[in-house]
Amino acid sequence: MTSPGTWGFDVTVPNVARIYDYLLGGKDNFEADRRAAERLLAAAPETIVTVRENREFLRRAVRELARAGVRQFVDVGAGLPTASNVHEVAREVVPDARVVYVDNDPVVVTHGRALLAGRPGVTVVEGDVRDPAALLADPGLRAVVDFAEPVAVLLLAVLHFVPDESDPEGVVAALRAPLCPGSALVLSHVTNEGSRPEAVSATNSVYDNASARITLRSRERVAGLFAGLTLEEPGLVYAPEWRPERRSPLDPASSFLLVGVGRC
Ligand SMILES: C[S@@+](CC[C@H](N)C(=O)[O-])C[C@H]1O[C@@H](n2cnc3c(N)ncnc32)[C@H](O)[C@@H]1O
């Protein structure tokens, strides 16, 4: 991209959205992001599986919900635009599906507005998942989403950037509060279960020096985020196990990514 300072943000600090973009093979990243991602891959090569399986899960979950009649999607912690963005996947099934992308990173929001918004029923808003009340009250979101109809709230690979002191369970409960029956919560979260200690410590160390710290959680903690919802089959599983469309040669647990779809 360009030199530090030109864009009004510090490109020398590895950024969680841009590290992810690099891991997915994108071009919207800087030297510091690439170095952080390579450090991660050196200690935890399975990270590449995690990010790819996460996007595959997103595709399958959005498609299934659209087929089940959900026509509105709020993608929180949406990330930089990439292949198969939510509105593209949903609109293959429901051509007029409405989609709101939310992220707290101004660069993600700017890119999203340039590449994703500008079509009827698709918008990009700046919002922080740690402040769900403000997020839900955003006029841009309210202009697109009608909470009287089912809405799918997507929290993909974002809640592990919400530390315990920001109360991830409370965040999810607040985001669920306005949802009517038939709505859904789609969630993916990196787990520390079964991880090698050196992979966990390298992951923590990379994100300790990045724009947001990471909190890897146990299966029990991730399951607790679905409290009060009915988990769709096959329940809370590793990403490759959620309604796979092809047989993965990998051990699903090597994704270290727990996923699920809960219905209201
Ligand atoms: C790993 S990316 C995941 C992108 C996308 N959800 C996916 O799963 O492919 C995490 C995204 O969450 C965003 N994020 C991190 N903390 C956030 C917060 N507190 N509020 C909103 N977005 C946040 C980052 O800016 C980044 O774009």
The ligand as an SDF file (V2000), in Angstrom:
LIG
                    3D

 27 29  0  0  0  0  0  0  0  0999 V2000
  -10.3980  -11.9810   11.8960 C   0  0  0  0  0  0  0  0  0  0  0  0
  -11.3530  -10.7070   11.1810 S   0  0  0  0  0  0  0  0  0  0  0  0
  -12.8500  -11.6030   10.7940 C   0  0  0  0  0  0  0  0  0  0  0  0
  -13.5540  -11.0340    9.5720 C   0  0  0  0  0  0  0  0  0  0  0  0
  -14.8540  -11.7710    9.1980 C   0  0  0  0  0  0  0  0  0  0  0  0
  -15.8380  -11.6770   10.2700 N   0  0  0  0  0  0  0  0  0  0  0  0
  -14.6130  -13.2130    8.8880 C   0  0  0  0  0  0  0  0  0  0  0  0
  -14.8820  -14.0420    9.7650 O   0  0  0  0  0  0  0  0  0  0  0  0
  -14.1380  -13.5530    7.8040 O   0  0  0  0  0  0  0  0  0  0  0  0
  -11.8740   -9.8180   12.6480 C   0  0  0  0  0  0  0  0  0  0  0  0
  -12.5570   -8.5020   12.3330 C   0  0  0  0  0  0  0  0  0  0  0  0
  -13.1780   -8.0520   13.5460 O   0  0  0  0  0  0  0  0  0  0  0  0
  -12.9670   -6.6650   13.6550 C   0  0  0  0  0  0  0  0  0  0  0  0
  -13.0440   -6.3120   15.0840 N   0  0  0  0  0  0  0  0  0  0  0  0
  -12.1550   -6.5840   16.0700 C   0  0  0  0  0  0  0  0  0  0  0  0
  -12.5850   -6.1000   17.2480 N   0  0  0  0  0  0  0  0  0  0  0  0
  -13.7880   -5.5050   16.9810 C   0  0  0  0  0  0  0  0  0  0  0  0
  -14.7230   -4.8040   17.7910 C   0  0  0  0  0  0  0  0  0  0  0  0
  -14.5070   -4.6070   19.0970 N   0  0  0  0  0  0  0  0  0  0  0  0
  -15.8540   -4.3330   17.2070 N   0  0  0  0  0  0  0  0  0  0  0  0
  -16.0720   -4.5060   15.8670 C   0  0  0  0  0  0  0  0  0  0  0  0
  -15.2020   -5.1520   15.0570 N   0  0  0  0  0  0  0  0  0  0  0  0
  -14.0780   -5.6450   15.6060 C   0  0  0  0  0  0  0  0  0  0  0  0
  -11.5980   -6.4220   13.0550 C   0  0  0  0  0  0  0  0  0  0  0  0
  -11.4300   -5.0710   12.6690 O   0  0  0  0  0  0  0  0  0  0  0  0
  -11.6180   -7.3860   11.8860 C   0  0  0  0  0  0  0  0  0  0  0  0
  -12.1100   -6.7640   10.7460 O   0  0  0  0  0  0  0  0  0  0  0  0
  1  2  1  0
  2  3  1  0
  2 10  1  0
  3  4  1  0
  4  5  1  0
  5  6  1  0
  5  7  1  0
  7  8  2  0
  7  9  1  0
 10 11  1  0
 11 12  1  0
 11 26  1  0
 12 13  1  0
 13 14  1  0
 13 24  1  0
 14 15  1  0
 14 23  1  0
 15 16  2  0
 16 17  1  0
 17 18  1  0
 17 23  2  0
 18 19  1  0
 18 20  2  0
 20 21  1  0
 21 22  2  0
 22 23  1  0
 24 25  1  0
 24 26  1  0
 26 27  1  0
M  CHG  2   2   1   9  -1
M  END
$$$$
